[in-house]
Amino acid sequence: MSKDTKPHPCAVAPAFSQQFSGTEVIQFGREIIRTEADALERLVDRLDDAFYRAVGLLYELRGNLMVTGIGKAGLIGQKLVATFASTGTRAHFLHPAEAFHGDLGRVCPGDMVLMLSQSGETSEVVKLLPALKKIKVPLLAITASLSSSVGQSADVTLSLGNLDEACCLGLAPSTSTTVMLALGDALALVVSRLRGFQAEDFARFHPGGALGLKLSCVEEHMRDLNECRMAGEEQTVREVLIASTKPGRRSGAILLLDDVGRLTGLFTDSDLARLIEQRKEGALDRPVRQVMSAIPTVVPAGTRMTVAIEMLAERKFSELPVVDQHGRPIGLIDVTDVVGMLPDVAETADPATAENSDPPGPVRLFPREEAA
């Protein structure tokens, strides 16, 4: 490297710990966060009638919300599109440069445009203003200055005010993008709240991942009845064990039914082990109702998985029957099928062996009526 060649500004110094103390670096970080936090505090007081009118436009919107911006503001816009879309407002991102090459065809009467620009003079978005005016769609702007080109053209302008970027040079978008994001989130979430957006609606838009699993209904994750072991409560334990044999991956519990098909109890592998350990082999030829876990805890059909997960985790259940409105079983939630959603259970017990057992065993499923 020649003497005139400067190192890349992002190059990592080889002796970091010798040049900067931990106290100094942590203080730098705190200053940045404090600068952005102070700007958010000021934003709280800036909300006025313009925010009310902006929420009104969004609330009454029947078309699509088209969000546009470029650079860091464009990235914030893409995040806001995701937030609006997942909370009940149809939203799409419109890249201002691509808009001039055909993407303006995405904008139709009945839609609305949310334009993001810190300066309000960004050339790529300013050039869009005449075209949007011809389409006759409402324009909502988030910008620092009401007197800017964007601020003057919008039907409603939300002003960010004068902001100091947290960057030590005062140049890199940081405070401005933080405030822009918070204001956009406020718009999306207030509109969602006023529309009565519920957890069930949120689940419909989030079918995948752990969040989707927890917000879905138990029927989507239970073992169907044809995969469950079932028997009559008047059968002997021996008859139950013979009749309830199922191929494939089996649950550790047998669903016991009365003569009209209602669930009256469970008989688990641990129940069988307990009889043998206590040398009660004679009970094998007595009705299973005498040794079953009577009146088991159940969840009704339509229950969200959040409820089922809480019951499995807090009570350390191994199996949770799902019943219809008449108390007839329609399936079974088995802990081994949802163990990934139960971090606390995974830490305290082996889910593969989490059967119904008396203390001091690892878990207990239901209160027991001991055999006479």
C-alpha positions, 0 to 999 in steps of 0.5 A: 500500500502506498503512503498516499493510499488511505485504509477503507473507512470500515477497516477494523483496527487491529488493536481495538481494545488498546484504542477504545475503552469499554466505558467510552464505547458504551457511552457512544451507544447510549448517546445514539439511543438517547438522541433517538429516544428524545426525538420519539418523546418530541414526536408524541407531543407533535401529534395533532389534528393532522394525525386524526385526519390521516387515520380517518383517510386510512380507516375509510380506505377501501382500495389499496395503500401504496407506500413509496419512498427511496433510500432509507425512507424506502426501506422504512416504507417496506417495513410499514407495508408489512405492518399495514398488511398484517394488521388489516390494511391492504398495502403494497410498496411502490418504488418511485423509480420503477413507477416511471416504467410502468408500475404506476399502473398499480395505482388505481382510483380508490387507492391511497398513497403514503409518501415518505421523504425526510427532506420532502424534496427527494427528486424521485418522489417529487417527480411522482406528484404530477402523475399521482394528481392525475390519477386522483388518489389521496396523498398522505405524506410523512416528511420533516417540513410542511413547506416542502414540495411533498408537504405542500402537495399532500392532502394530509402531511405529518411533519417530523419536525427538525431532527438531529441525526444520531450519526456523529457526522449528523448525516446518516439517516438514523433519528429521522428513520426511527421517528418515521417508522414510529409514526407509520406504526402508530398510523397502522396500529391505530387504524387496526384498533379502530377497525376491531382487528382481533387475534383471529384476524391476525392469525389468518394473516400469519399461518406460518411459524411459531406465531401462526401455530399458537394463534391457530385452532386446536383442530389444525394440530390435534391427532384426528380421532382415527389416529387415537386409541379409544375404548369403552369405559365398561371394558376391562383393562385387558380388553382395552389394551387389546382393542386399542392397538394402533399402528404407527406413532401412538399416543400414551393415552387411551380415550375412554367413552361411555355408551353414547360416545362421550369422553369420561376418562383417560387410561395412560401407559403410566396407569398401566405401569402403576398397576404392575408396580403396585402388584395389582395385576388383578385389576387388569380384569376389572372395568377400566373406569375403576382405574382411569383418570376420570373427568379429564381436562379437555379443550373445546373445538375452536380453542386457540392453540395459545390456550392449549399451549398454556395448559400443557405448559403450566399443568405439565399435561402430556395429552389434552383431548379435544371435544365437541359441544356434546363432550364427544372427543374429536381428537387429541393434542399430544405434547410430543407433537407440539414440544417445540412450542413448549420451551418451559416443558422441554427444560423441566421434563422429557416430553417423550416420557411425560406420562400421567404419573403420581408425584414424585414423578416428572409430571402429573396429568389428571387427578386420579380415583384410585381403585377400590 
